[in-house]
Amino acid sequence: MDGIMEVPVRRQNMGRKKSEMAVPGFTLGAFILLLLVSSVANYPSGKVTKSCHGMIPEHGRTPQSDPPCYISVSQTTFRPGEQIKVTLSGPPFKGFLLEARDENLTGPPIGSFTLIDSQVSQLLTCEDIQGSAVSHTSPSNKREIKVYWNAPSSAPNHIKFLATVVEKYNIYWVMIPGPIISQPNVLPFTTPKATIAPMPTLPPVSQLTKSFNASDCGNKKFCIRSPLNCDPEKELACVFLSFTRDAKSVMVEMSGPSKGYLSFAFSHDQWMGDDDAYVCILEDQTVHIQPSHLTGRSHPVVDSRDPLEDMAWRLADGVMQCSFRRNITFPGVKNRFDLNASYYIFLADGAADHGRIHKHSQQPLITYDKYNVTGYPENIGGSHSLFLLKVHGALMFVAWMTTVSVGVLIARFFKPVWLKPLFGDAAWFQVHRMLMLTTSALTFIAFLLPFIYRGGWNWHAGYHPYLGCIVMILAVLQLLSAAFRPPLHDPRRQMFKWTHWSMGTAARIIADALVIGVICC
């Protein structure tokens, strides 16, 4: 989950989908929820066509009452084909959605808009009507938006302007009513008894009176713990997730140290995307429990809380705990998985700001295999990295922190002293060549492992795979240049030396930066 304007909630999220070349730190980092620099359900770019119909942001919060913004128009009557100037103004706000509707407010948008300032506003295509709504272009603060509304030839007798305004992620107003404009010589507009359906109430949330415990793990509860066999009741650092099944539902308990959010997700594979996620987010000393779903490697998208029951939470000693109940199956409900099947399970945590979650603080914990949480109760653990990617990282570390460094030192300092022949060449050169061949071989094997693991290339894996490809190319070019190096007294020898040194140094700098970045970050 000011973008998604930030949404609360991944997985660099919580996981991954099918093709990335990266070391253990970056690939797993793709999970949830959860989360990167942005949050899960509003859009800083203003591309909010999903909200056109109900004009409700997907923020998982209750809209505010008493809107501070208002809409004004240049005239109160119109004829088909005319342009009416519409102004939305008020205290600073980040996002907005402006539409014109008929008197019932339930139909599609009416007419189209023309922009006055394209730097702050943009046209949207809602209900297949081009330019039928206006939204923001960025999350920068604005006080006034001016546009022209173009009356269509088939306009109804009365038009009402409506706006949704977002002050910040968790503070927004929905369908702020504006003035009504009418065609000449029509009967006056009368307000319908119920113009707007009441906003749905959120399910109740209570506070837990005591900590979760692991006494029933493997007996009545399916538990995932890190460290394995820790008890959240006794150990503050224990990351704990449990599932307790009854006839038709599952009780979920999640606990762990966090100053922002905790989250978990069910996944068909060990990569981010098409996953059923749940996030507990700290905001103003209150924990909000939010079901979400992941599409690709973007932030989780907030879903309705309706499928969740018996929600409760607790904060104590820097530990966040939350629980809820959900049905095992949701026939016809999108994004909620059938828990009679087996899935990989991700756990992640990170910082949150005003209900918006950011990138997880460490790589998500991922179970070693797929599990059915409604089956036989088990007591399992997981890993923050996967075996092939651990091997990838280890080989790159050995190659570029050890063998290549020793090889360079030998060429730099032992050339004058290791002149004794070894297999037909100077000893220093033979050792240098052996170490560099070893470096290239280890790099090639490490280069292949992410492709084997992912089954191909991932265009959304960030900079790491691209830099890895550069390192691999430079390593191959080094071998080729060494194989065809000119004789000692050839005029081209000096050019070879500089080229060989330059490519080798560039490869070392890039590879070392990647290795250090993964270790540190």
Kinemage of the C-alpha trace (Angstrom):
@kinemage 1
@onewidth
@group {chain A} dominant
@subgroup {mainchain}
@vectorlist {calphas} color= white
{ca met a 1} P 0.000 0.000 0.000
{ca asp a 2} P 0.357 11.212 -2.032
{ca gly a 3} L 0.844 9.186 -3.540
{ca ile a 4} L -1.097 5.333 -3.515
{ca met a 5} L -0.832 9.382 -3.201
{ca glu a 6} L 1.247 6.970 -0.884
{ca val a 7} L -0.746 4.098 0.393
{ca pro a 8} L -0.642 2.627 3.579
{ca val a 9} L 1.069 -0.511 3.029
{ca arg a 10} P 4.600 -4.784 0.001
{ca arg a 11} L 6.791 -5.932 -0.423
{ca gln a 12} L 9.676 -4.542 -2.306
{ca asn a 13} L 7.651 -5.145 -0.879
{ca met a 14} L 6.550 -8.232 0.540
{ca gly a 15} L 7.783 -10.395 -2.221
{ca arg a 16} L 8.204 -10.773 -5.914
{ca lys a 17} L 6.811 -12.078 -9.230
{ca lys a 18} L 8.616 -13.688 -12.028
{ca ser a 19} L 11.990 -12.346 -13.132
{ca glu a 20} L 14.573 -10.320 -11.357
{ca met a 21} L 18.277 -10.403 -11.156
{ca ala a 22} L 19.326 -9.241 -7.739
{ca val a 23} L 21.150 -10.332 -4.656
{ca pro a 24} L 19.334 -11.547 -1.581
{ca gly a 25} L 18.851 -8.108 -0.166
{ca phe a 26} L 17.164 -6.501 -3.143
{ca thr a 27} L 15.012 -9.296 -4.488
{ca leu a 28} L 13.231 -10.159 -1.289
{ca gly a 29} L 13.023 -6.528 -0.556
{ca ala a 30} L 10.321 -6.208 -3.087
{ca phe a 31} L 7.459 -7.203 -0.694
{ca ile a 32} L 4.737 -5.245 0.914
{ca leu a 33} L 3.708 -3.979 1.936
{ca leu a 34} L 4.377 -2.669 2.034
{ca leu a 35} L 5.524 -0.553 1.222
{ca leu a 36} L 8.210 2.129 -0.435
{ca val a 37} L 8.178 5.858 0.022
{ca ser a 38} L 4.550 5.843 -0.875
{ca ser a 39} L 1.430 4.343 0.481
{ca val a 40} L -1.353 2.175 -0.833
{ca ala a 41} L -4.297 3.900 -2.223
{ca asn a 42} L -4.176 7.473 -3.226
{ca tyr a 43} L -2.396 8.688 -6.252
{ca pro a 44} L -0.067 11.706 -6.289
{ca ser a 45} L -0.259 11.804 -10.072
{ca gly a 46} L -4.041 12.293 -9.992
{ca lys a 47} L -4.760 9.208 -12.147
{ca val a 48} L -7.825 8.329 -10.078
{ca thr a 49} L -10.208 6.966 -12.691
{ca lys a 50} L -10.998 4.029 -10.381
{ca ser a 51} L -12.688 6.518 -8.054
{ca cys a 52} L -14.762 8.227 -10.748
{ca his a 53} L -18.084 6.537 -9.992
{ca gly a 54} L -18.316 6.908 -6.222
{ca met a 55} L -15.734 9.715 -5.955
{ca ile a 56} L -14.362 7.914 -2.887
{ca pro a 57} L -10.556 7.629 -2.436
{ca glu a 58} L -9.304 4.114 -1.685
{ca his a 59} L -7.731 5.192 1.593
{ca gly a 60} L -9.549 2.903 3.987
{ca arg a 61} L -10.600 5.829 6.205
{ca thr a 62} L -13.904 7.490 7.051
{ca pro a 63} L -14.471 10.770 5.138
{ca gln a 64} L -14.588 14.000 7.127
{ca ser a 65} L -17.709 16.114 7.516
{ca asp a 66} L -18.059 19.906 7.220
{ca pro a 67} L -15.868 20.449 4.138
{ca pro a 68} L -13.739 23.621 4.169
{ca cys a 69} L -13.681 23.905 0.373
{ca tyr a 70} L -16.465 25.147 -1.858
{ca ile a 71} L -17.364 25.296 -5.554
{ca ser a 72} L -18.466 28.420 -7.377
{ca val a 73} L -19.653 28.986 -10.974
{ca ser a 74} L -19.623 31.957 -13.324
{ca gln a 75} L -23.373 31.708 -14.057
{ca thr a 76} L -26.367 29.727 -12.848
{ca thr a 77} L -28.028 29.096 -16.217
{ca phe a 78} L -26.652 27.421 -19.301
{ca arg a 79} L -27.533 26.336 -22.806
{ca pro a 80} L -26.106 23.295 -24.623
{ca gly a 81} L -22.722 24.168 -26.093
{ca glu a 82} L -21.963 26.939 -23.593
{ca gln a 83} L -18.898 27.065 -21.320
{ca ile a 84} L -19.285 27.678 -17.593
{ca lys a 85} L -16.298 28.674 -15.476
{ca val a 86} L -16.058 26.494 -12.364
{ca thr a 87} L -13.800 27.302 -9.390
{ca leu a 88} L -12.838 24.963 -6.534
{ca ser a 89} L -11.209 26.836 -3.651
{ca gly a 90} L -10.431 26.563 0.046
{ca pro a 91} L -7.556 25.954 2.493
{ca pro a 92} L -4.477 24.155 1.055
{ca phe a 93} L -5.320 20.696 -0.320
{ca lys a 94} L -3.214 18.095 -2.160
{ca gly a 95} L -5.677 16.184 -4.307
{ca phe a 96} L -9.142 16.635 -5.798
{ca leu a 97} L -11.675 15.136 -8.188
{ca leu a 98} L -14.270 17.404 -9.831
{ca glu a 99} L -17.312 16.208 -11.793
{ca ala a 100} L -20.696 17.417 -13.024
{ca arg a 101} L -23.727 15.166 -12.462
{ca asp a 102} L -27.439 15.280 -13.168
{ca glu a 103} L -29.938 16.086 -10.426
{ca asn a 104} L -29.986 12.495 -9.120
{ca leu a 105} L -26.192 12.421 -8.643
{ca thr a 106} L -26.183 8.698 -9.394
{ca gly a 107} L -25.623 8.653 -13.138
{ca pro a 108} L -22.412 9.103 -15.119
{ca pro a 109} L -20.616 12.462 -15.312
{ca ile a 110} L -22.259 15.002 -17.598
{ca gly a 111} L -20.424 17.054 -20.201
{ca ser a 112} L -16.692 17.666 -20.372
{ca phe a 113} L -14.157 20.096 -18.976
{ca thr a 114} L -11.528 22.350 -20.523
{ca leu a 115} L -8.403 23.141 -18.512
{ca ile a 116} L -7.261 26.645 -17.655
{ca asp a 117} L -3.963 25.644 -15.984
{ca ser a 118} L -2.614 22.245 -17.078
{ca gln a 119} L 0.210 22.491 -14.541
{ca val a 120} L -2.115 21.864 -11.609
{ca ser a 121} L -5.081 20.057 -13.177
{ca gln a 122} L -5.663 17.315 -15.747
{ca leu a 123} L -8.610 15.738 -17.555
{ca leu a 124} L -9.788 12.210 -16.845
{ca thr a 125} L -11.899 9.826 -18.897
{ca cys a 126} L -14.654 8.597 -16.571
{ca glu a 127} L -17.426 6.203 -17.606
{ca asp a 128} L -15.918 6.248 -21.134
{ca ile a 129} L -16.568 9.993 -21.424
{ca gln a 130} L -13.393 11.827 -22.356
{ca gly a 131} L -12.612 14.857 -20.203
{ca ser a 132} L -15.632 14.271 -17.958
{ca ala a 133} L -13.671 14.819 -14.730
{ca val a 134} L -10.745 16.901 -13.506
{ca ser a 135} L -8.068 15.903 -10.986
{ca his a 136} L -4.707 17.091 -9.661
{ca thr a 137} L -1.370 16.521 -11.409
{ca ser a 138} L 0.793 16.375 -8.277
{ca pro a 139} L 0.463 16.293 -4.466
{ca ser a 140} L 1.652 19.882 -4.092
{ca asn a 141} L -0.552 22.196 -2.041
{ca lys a 142} L -3.162 24.206 -3.934
{ca arg a 143} L -5.801 26.702 -2.851
{ca glu a 144} L -7.765 27.251 -6.044
{ca ile a 145} L -8.544 25.309 -9.207
{ca lys a 146} L -10.259 26.911 -12.205
{ca val a 147} L -11.660 25.050 -15.221
{ca tyr a 148} L -14.385 25.426 -17.858
{ca trp a 149} L -17.325 23.020 -18.004
{ca asn a 150} L -18.678 22.400 -21.512
{ca ala a 151} L -22.425 21.783 -21.640
{ca pro a 152} L -23.273 18.862 -23.974
{ca ser a 153} L -26.060 18.974 -26.511
{ca ser a 154} L -27.977 16.337 -24.544
{ca ala a 155} L -27.595 18.008 -21.161
{ca pro a 156} L -30.350 17.436 -18.563
{ca asn a 157} L -32.329 20.367 -17.190
{ca his a 158} L -30.257 20.653 -14.027
{ca ile a 159} L -26.539 20.102 -13.375
{ca lys a 160} L -24.821 19.874 -10.017
{ca phe a 161} L -21.072 20.076 -9.503
{ca leu a 162} L -19.398 17.754 -7.001
{ca ala a 163} L -15.838 17.595 -5.674
{ca thr a 164} L -13.814 15.218 -3.554
{ca val a 165} L -10.906 16.971 -1.829
{ca val a 166} L -7.896 15.369 -0.102
{ca glu a 167} L -6.027 17.461 2.457
{ca lys a 168} L -3.694 14.567 3.310
{ca tyr a 169} L -3.893 10.816 3.161
{ca asn a 170} L -6.242 10.273 6.082
{ca ile a 171} L -8.162 13.565 5.865
{ca tyr a 172} L -10.511 14.008 2.931
{ca trp a 173} L -14.065 15.049 2.025
{ca val a 174} L -16.238 13.154 -0.435
{ca met a 175} L -18.741 14.589 -2.937
{ca ile a 176} L -18.699 18.151 -1.655
{ca pro a 177} L -21.874 19.660 -3.196
{ca gly a 178} L -21.511 22.676 -5.423
{ca pro a 179} L -24.052 25.004 -6.996
{ca ile a 180} L -26.823 23.792 -9.291
{ca ile a 181} L -27.051 25.325 -12.746
{ca ser a 182} L -30.173 24.956 -14.899
{ca gln a 183} L -31.283 25.437 -18.478
{ca pro a 184} L -33.528 28.487 -19.072
{ca asn a 185} L -37.286 28.186 -18.625
{ca val a 186} L -37.311 24.863 -16.756
{ca leu a 187} L -39.057 24.069 -13.497
{ca pro a 188} L -36.981 24.895 -10.398
{ca phe a 189} L -34.770 22.139 -9.054
{ca thr a 190} L -36.084 20.376 -5.950
{ca thr a 191} L -33.700 18.452 -3.733
{ca pro a 192} L -34.444 14.708 -3.702
{ca lys a 193} L -35.148 13.149 -0.335
{ca ala a 194} L -31.972 11.089 -0.531
{ca thr a 195} L -29.404 12.334 -2.994
{ca ile a 196} L -26.362 10.571 -1.669
{ca ala a 197} L -26.281 7.144 -0.072
{ca pro a 198} L -24.928 7.228 3.481
{ca met a 199} L -21.253 6.347 3.813
{ca pro a 200} L -20.747 2.788 5.020
{ca thr a 201} L -19.693 2.450 8.611
{ca leu a 202} L -16.408 0.717 9.319
{ca pro a 203} L -16.408 -2.519 11.315
{ca pro a 204} L -15.823 -1.977 15.055
{ca val a 205} L -12.294 -2.385 16.414
{ca ser a 206} L -11.524 -3.108 20.076
{ca gln a 207} L -8.383 -3.129 22.202
{ca leu a 208} L -6.744 -6.333 23.359
{ca thr a 209} L -6.389 -6.675 27.102
{ca lys a 210} L -3.414 -9.058 27.096
{ca ser a 211} L -0.592 -10.236 24.878
{ca phe a 212} L -0.766 -13.154 22.456
{ca asn a 213} L 1.073 -16.313 23.449
{ca ala a 214} L 2.517 -19.329 21.652
{ca ser a 215} L 1.226 -22.031 23.996
{ca asp a 216} L -1.057 -23.601 21.375
{ca cys a 217} L 1.351 -23.409 18.416
{ca gly a 218} L 1.475 -26.755 16.618
{ca asn a 219} L -1.533 -27.939 18.625
{ca lys a 220} L -4.472 -25.614 17.927
{ca lys a 221} L -2.653 -22.820 16.103
{ca phe a 222} L -0.713 -22.757 12.854
{ca cys a 223} L 2.233 -20.508 13.803
{ca ile a 224} L 5.042 -18.729 11.991
{ca arg a 225} L 7.706 -17.370 14.319
{ca ser a 226} L 11.054 -15.609 14.103
{ca pro a 227} L 13.192 -16.599 15.934
{ca leu a 228} L 11.694 -20.074 15.724
{ca asn a 229} L 9.900 -21.118 18.933
{ca cys a 230} L 9.894 -17.591 20.413
{ca asp a 231} L 6.897 -16.502 22.515
{ca pro a 232} L 5.405 -12.992 21.985
{ca glu a 233} L 4.181 -12.993 25.582
{ca lys a 234} L 7.743 -13.292 26.914
{ca glu a 235} L 10.033 -11.924 24.194
{ca leu a 236} L 9.555 -8.403 22.810
{ca ala a 237} L 11.617 -9.153 19.691
{ca cys a 238} L 9.436 -12.116 18.699
{ca val a 239} L 7.785 -11.809 15.274
{ca phe a 240} L 4.641 -13.917 15.496
{ca leu a 241} L 1.793 -14.845 13.160
{ca ser a 242} L -0.832 -17.468 14.009
{ca phe a 243} L -3.990 -18.903 12.459
{ca thr a 244} L -6.661 -20.663 14.514
{ca arg a 245} L -9.402 -22.380 12.549
{ca asp a 246} L -12.994 -22.976 13.539
{ca ala a 247} L -15.873 -24.294 11.407
{ca lys a 248} L -16.016 -21.538 8.768
{ca ser a 249} L -13.452 -18.923 9.710
{ca val a 250} L -9.875 -18.327 10.810
{ca met a 251} L -8.700 -16.173 13.702
{ca val a 252} L -5.477 -14.361 12.820
{ca glu a 253} L -3.019 -12.993 15.405
{ca met a 254} L 0.045 -10.932 14.438
{ca ser a 255} L 2.658 -9.501 16.768
{ca gly a 256} L 6.079 -7.896 16.462
{ca pro a 257} L 8.211 -4.865 17.292
{ca ser a 258} L 7.214 -1.985 15.025
{ca lys a 259} L 6.855 1.779 15.106
{ca gly a 260} L 4.833 1.967 11.918
{ca tyr a 261} L 3.178 -1.148 10.554
{ca leu a 262} L 3.160 -4.923 10.506
{ca ser a 263} L 1.894 -6.894 7.536
{ca phe a 264} L 1.607 -10.338 6.053
{ca ala a 265} L 0.471 -11.711 2.733
{ca phe a 266} L -0.526 -14.982 1.100
{ca ser a 267} L 1.279 -15.545 -2.199
{ca his a 268} L 1.210 -18.185 -4.926
{ca asp a 269} L 4.970 -17.778 -5.343
{ca gln a 270} L 7.898 -16.071 -3.666
{ca trp a 271} L 7.550 -12.819 -5.584
{ca met a 272} L 5.403 -9.748 -5.230
{ca gly a 273} L 2.155 -9.546 -7.174
{ca asp a 274} L -1.394 -10.919 -7.162
{ca asp a 275} L -1.216 -11.463 -3.405
{ca asp a 276} L -3.750 -11.293 -0.567
{ca ala a 277} L -2.276 -8.919 2.039
{ca tyr a 278} L -3.223 -7.589 5.485
{ca val a 279} L -1.641 -4.573 7.171
{ca cys a 280} L -1.807 -3.266 10.728
{ca ile a 281} L -0.873 0.426 10.667
{ca leu a 282} L -0.086 2.670 13.625
{ca glu a 283} L -1.643 6.124 13.445
{ca asp a 284} L -2.147 8.520 16.349
{ca gln a 285} L -1.608 5.729 18.891
{ca thr a 286} L -4.323 3.684 17.204
{ca val a 287} L -3.827 0.604 15.052
{ca his a 288} L -5.858 0.349 11.842
{ca ile a 289} L -6.313 -3.122 10.367
{ca gln a 290} L -6.537 -3.038 6.601
{ca pro a 291} L -7.015 -5.819 4.026
{ca ser a 292} L -5.200 -5.081 0.772
{ca his a 293} L -4.024 -6.725 -2.410
{ca leu a 294} L -0.850 -6.481 -4.439
{ca thr a 295} L -0.711 -5.975 -8.186
{ca gly a 296} L 2.776 -6.335 -9.583
{ca arg a 297} L 5.526 -4.629 -7.618
{ca ser a 298} L 3.494 -1.523 -6.849
{ca his a 299} L 2.192 -0.611 -3.424
{ca pro a 300} L -0.624 -2.642 -1.937
{ca val a 301} L -4.090 -1.407 -2.850
{ca val a 302} L -6.482 -0.941 0.068
{ca asp a 303} L -9.651 -3.035 0.016
{ca ser a 304} L -12.881 -2.863 2.000
{ca arg a 305} L -12.734 -3.998 5.635
{ca asp a 306} L -16.094 -5.705 5.321
{ca pro a 307} L -14.618 -9.248 5.120
{ca leu a 308} L -12.933 -8.807 8.543
{ca glu a 309} L -14.590 -9.368 11.894
{ca asp a 310} L -13.575 -9.251 15.569
{ca met a 311} L -10.756 -6.769 14.892
{ca ala a 312} L -8.636 -5.842 17.909
{ca trp a 313} L -5.219 -4.372 18.643
{ca arg a 314} L -2.708 -3.649 21.392
{ca leu a 315} L 0.392 -1.444 21.800
{ca ala a 316} L 2.872 -2.042 24.613
{ca asp a 317} L 6.664 -1.706 25.017
{ca gly a 318} L 7.201 -0.964 21.350
{ca val a 319} L 5.336 -4.102 20.291
{ca met a 320} L 2.309 -3.919 17.985
{ca gln a 321} L -0.299 -6.659 18.109
{ca cys a 322} L -3.450 -6.990 16.042
{ca ser a 323} L -6.005 -9.702 15.403
{ca phe a 324} L -9.037 -10.293 13.230
{ca arg a 325} L -11.291 -13.039 11.950
{ca arg a 326} L -12.000 -13.793 8.303
{ca asn a 327} L -13.942 -16.515 6.542
{ca ile a 328} L -12.000 -19.392 5.048
{ca thr a 329} L -13.682 -18.838 1.696
{ca phe a 330} L -15.239 -15.769 0.067
{ca pro a 331} L -17.138 -16.979 -3.008
{ca gly a 332} L -17.319 -14.173 -5.540
{ca val a 333} L -15.196 -11.761 -3.480
{ca lys a 334} L -12.193 -10.520 -5.413
{ca asn a 335} L -8.663 -10.392 -3.911
{ca arg a 336} L -9.411 -12.605 -0.873
{ca phe a 337} L -7.803 -16.026 -1.261
{ca asp a 338} L -9.433 -19.351 -0.447
{ca leu a 339} L -7.607 -20.536 2.668
{ca asn a 340} L -8.264 -24.193 1.914
{ca ala a 341} L -5.249 -23.990 -0.424
{ca ser a 342} L -1.518 -23.689 0.266
{ca tyr a 343} L 0.460 -20.460 -0.103
{ca tyr a 344} L 3.808 -18.915 0.651
{ca ile a 345} L 3.452 -16.479 3.541
{ca phe a 346} L 5.319 -13.168 3.851
{ca leu a 347} L 5.796 -11.045 6.972
{ca ala a 348} L 7.102 -7.472 6.775
{ca asp a 349} L 7.282 -4.330 8.879
{ca gly a 350} L 8.347 -0.734 8.425
{ca ala a 351} L 7.658 2.909 9.128
{ca ala a 352} L 4.334 4.690 8.655
{ca asp a 353} L 3.505 8.379 8.517
{ca his a 354} L -0.050 9.669 8.940
{ca gly a 355} L -1.432 6.297 7.927
{ca arg a 356} L 0.878 5.888 4.943
{ca ile a 357} L 3.326 3.035 4.995
{ca his a 358} L 6.862 3.219 3.688
{ca lys a 359} L 9.425 0.686 2.542
{ca his a 360} L 9.887 -2.203 4.954
{ca ser a 361} L 12.737 -1.808 7.422
{ca gln a 362} L 14.288 -5.160 6.503
{ca gln a 363} L 13.752 -7.877 3.942
{ca pro a 364} L 10.438 -9.688 4.466
{ca leu a 365} L 10.390 -13.058 6.179
{ca ile a 366} L 9.192 -15.701 3.694
{ca thr a 367} L 8.231 -19.267 4.522
{ca tyr a 368} L 10.426 -21.980 3.014
{ca asp a 369} L 7.495 -23.681 1.314
{ca lys a 370} L 3.775 -23.364 0.643
{ca tyr a 371} L 1.528 -24.103 3.622
{ca asn a 372} L -2.179 -24.551 4.258
{ca val a 373} L -2.914 -22.508 7.374
{ca thr a 374} L -6.305 -24.176 7.827
{ca gly a 375} L -4.854 -27.690 7.691
{ca tyr a 376} L -2.945 -29.532 10.389
{ca pro a 377} L -1.521 -27.023 12.928
{ca glu a 378} L 2.210 -26.582 12.433
{ca asn a 379} L 4.995 -24.554 13.980
{ca ile a 380} L 7.276 -23.154 11.259
{ca gly a 381} L 9.827 -20.448 10.527
{ca gly a 382} L 11.060 -18.674 7.445
{ca ser a 383} L 13.976 -16.837 5.940
{ca his a 384} L 14.756 -13.265 4.966
{ca ser a 385} L 16.629 -14.600 1.956
{ca leu a 386} L 16.392 -17.616 -0.364
{ca phe a 387} L 19.028 -20.259 -1.011
{ca leu a 388} L 19.840 -19.502 -4.660
{ca leu a 389} L 20.071 -15.810 -3.912
{ca lys a 390} L 22.267 -16.467 -0.901
{ca val a 391} L 24.587 -18.449 -3.161
{ca his a 392} L 24.468 -15.615 -5.709
{ca gly a 393} L 25.502 -13.103 -3.069
{ca ala a 394} L 28.190 -15.367 -1.618
{ca leu a 395} L 29.787 -15.997 -5.018
{ca met a 396} L 29.796 -12.282 -5.862
{ca phe a 397} L 31.346 -11.504 -2.494
{ca val a 398} L 34.128 -14.067 -2.937
{ca ala a 399} L 34.766 -13.008 -6.529
{ca trp a 400} L 34.879 -9.243 -6.091
{ca met a 401} L 35.992 -8.871 -2.499
{ca thr a 402} L 38.581 -11.685 -2.462
{ca thr a 403} L 39.929 -13.254 -5.641
{ca val a 404} L 39.955 -10.115 -7.785
{ca ser a 405} L 41.494 -8.038 -4.985
{ca val a 406} L 44.283 -10.552 -4.427
{ca gly a 407} L 44.849 -10.781 -8.174
{ca val a 408} L 45.216 -7.007 -8.481
{ca leu a 409} L 47.628 -6.852 -5.531
{ca ile a 410} L 49.815 -9.553 -7.062
{ca ala a 411} L 49.973 -7.729 -10.403
{ca arg a 412} L 50.735 -4.451 -8.645
{ca phe a 413} L 53.330 -5.494 -6.061
{ca phe a 414} L 54.689 -8.966 -6.944
{ca lys a 415} L 55.586 -8.437 -10.611
{ca pro a 416} L 59.229 -7.503 -9.795
{ca val a 417} L 59.817 -10.386 -7.360
{ca trp a 418} L 57.839 -13.359 -8.755
{ca leu a 419} L 59.706 -13.673 -12.011
{ca lys a 420} L 60.564 -17.347 -11.717
{ca pro a 421} L 58.902 -19.309 -14.537
{ca leu a 422} L 55.770 -21.286 -13.682
{ca phe a 423} L 54.229 -23.401 -16.463
{ca gly a 424} L 55.994 -21.318 -19.073
{ca asp a 425} L 55.261 -17.804 -17.734
{ca ala a 426} L 56.338 -15.672 -14.783
{ca ala a 427} L 54.887 -16.917 -11.504
{ca trp a 428} L 53.176 -13.609 -10.696
{ca phe a 429} L 51.399 -13.643 -14.062
{ca gln a 430} L 50.210 -17.240 -13.732
{ca val a 431} L 48.788 -16.602 -10.242
{ca his a 432} L 47.218 -13.333 -11.402
{ca arg a 433} L 45.652 -15.046 -14.428
{ca met a 434} L 44.337 -17.953 -12.307
{ca leu a 435} L 42.694 -15.580 -9.824
{ca met a 436} L 41.124 -13.483 -12.580
{ca leu a 437} L 39.799 -16.575 -14.363
{ca thr a 438} L 38.362 -17.700 -11.028
{ca thr a 439} L 36.717 -14.284 -10.605
{ca ser a 440} L 35.148 -14.474 -14.052
{ca ala a 441} L 33.926 -18.054 -13.486
{ca leu a 442} L 32.370 -17.197 -10.110
{ca thr a 443} L 30.769 -14.078 -11.611
{ca phe a 444} L 29.304 -16.059 -14.491
{ca ile a 445} L 27.778 -18.668 -12.151
{ca ala a 446} L 26.428 -15.930 -9.849
{ca phe a 447} L 25.052 -14.096 -12.891
{ca leu a 448} L 23.029 -17.141 -13.971
{ca leu a 449} L 21.470 -17.971 -10.575
{ca pro a 450} L 18.861 -15.139 -10.429
{ca phe a 451} L 17.740 -16.002 -13.963
{ca ile a 452} L 17.383 -19.648 -12.991
{ca tyr a 453} L 15.469 -18.659 -9.865
{ca arg a 454} L 13.206 -16.131 -11.557
{ca gly a 455} L 12.875 -17.909 -14.886
{ca gly a 456} L 13.791 -14.819 -16.888
{ca trp a 457} L 14.266 -11.063 -16.633
{ca asn a 458} L 12.286 -8.661 -14.484
{ca trp a 459} L 11.895 -5.164 -15.916
{ca his a 460} L 10.865 -3.801 -12.517
{ca ala a 461} L 13.805 -5.022 -10.432
{ca gly a 462} L 15.505 -1.652 -10.078
{ca tyr a 463} L 19.094 -0.776 -10.954
{ca his a 464} L 20.781 -3.865 -9.481
{ca pro a 465} L 20.348 -6.286 -12.415
{ca tyr a 466} L 21.425 -3.660 -14.943
{ca leu a 467} L 24.632 -2.947 -13.042
{ca gly a 468} L 25.132 -6.695 -12.659
{ca cys a 469} L 24.958 -7.068 -16.435
{ca ile a 470} L 27.551 -4.312 -16.836
{ca val a 471} L 29.882 -6.132 -14.443
{ca met a 472} L 29.409 -9.379 -16.377
{ca ile a 473} L 30.106 -7.675 -19.712
{ca leu a 474} L 33.243 -5.996 -18.353
{ca ala a 475} L 34.471 -9.307 -16.948
{ca val a 476} L 34.091 -10.962 -20.360
{ca leu a 477} L 35.802 -8.045 -22.125
{ca gln a 478} L 38.688 -8.290 -19.680
{ca leu a 479} L 39.188 -11.938 -20.584
{ca leu a 480} L 39.051 -11.191 -24.305
{ca ser a 481} L 41.435 -8.255 -24.064
{ca ala a 482} L 43.890 -10.358 -22.038
{ca ala a 483} L 43.656 -13.232 -24.527
{ca phe a 484} L 44.551 -10.919 -27.438
{ca arg a 485} L 47.000 -8.633 -25.667
{ca pro a 486} L 49.822 -7.315 -27.923
{ca pro a 487} L 53.417 -8.497 -27.443
{ca leu a 488} L 55.505 -6.741 -24.816
{ca his a 489} L 57.209 -4.235 -27.141
{ca asp a 490} L 54.293 -3.729 -29.532
{ca pro a 491} L 53.274 -0.017 -29.944
{ca arg a 492} L 49.723 -0.968 -28.946
{ca arg a 493} L 50.862 -2.441 -25.634
{ca gln a 494} L 50.458 0.844 -23.773
{ca met a 495} L 46.891 1.240 -25.055
{ca phe a 496} L 46.142 -2.324 -23.956
{ca lys a 497} L 47.476 -1.645 -20.456
{ca trp a 498} L 45.300 1.433 -19.997
{ca thr a 499} L 42.230 -0.243 -21.457
{ca his a 500} L 42.759 -3.370 -19.343
{ca trp a 501} L 43.249 -1.291 -16.199
{ca ser a 502} L 40.254 0.968 -16.915
{ca met a 503} L 37.782 -1.847 -17.545
{ca gly a 504} L 39.028 -3.811 -14.551
{ca thr a 505} L 38.797 -0.820 -12.237
{ca ala a 506} L 35.297 0.064 -13.473
{ca ala a 507} L 34.112 -3.516 -12.935
{ca arg a 508} L 35.565 -3.597 -9.413
{ca ile a 509} L 33.970 -0.295 -8.431
{ca ile a 510} L 30.517 -1.300 -9.683
{ca ala a 511} L 30.683 -4.836 -8.261
{ca asp a 512} L 32.001 -3.681 -4.881
{ca ala a 513} L 29.291 -1.009 -4.696
{ca leu a 514} L 26.618 -3.637 -5.371
{ca val a 515} L 28.012 -6.051 -2.782
{ca ile a 516} L 28.449 -3.354 -0.126
{ca gly a 517} L 25.011 -1.940 -0.892
{ca val a 518} L 23.377 -5.310 -0.362
{ca ile a 519} L 25.288 -5.986 2.857
{ca cys a 520} L 24.549 -2.559 4.304
{ca cys a 521} L 21.048 -1.982 2.981
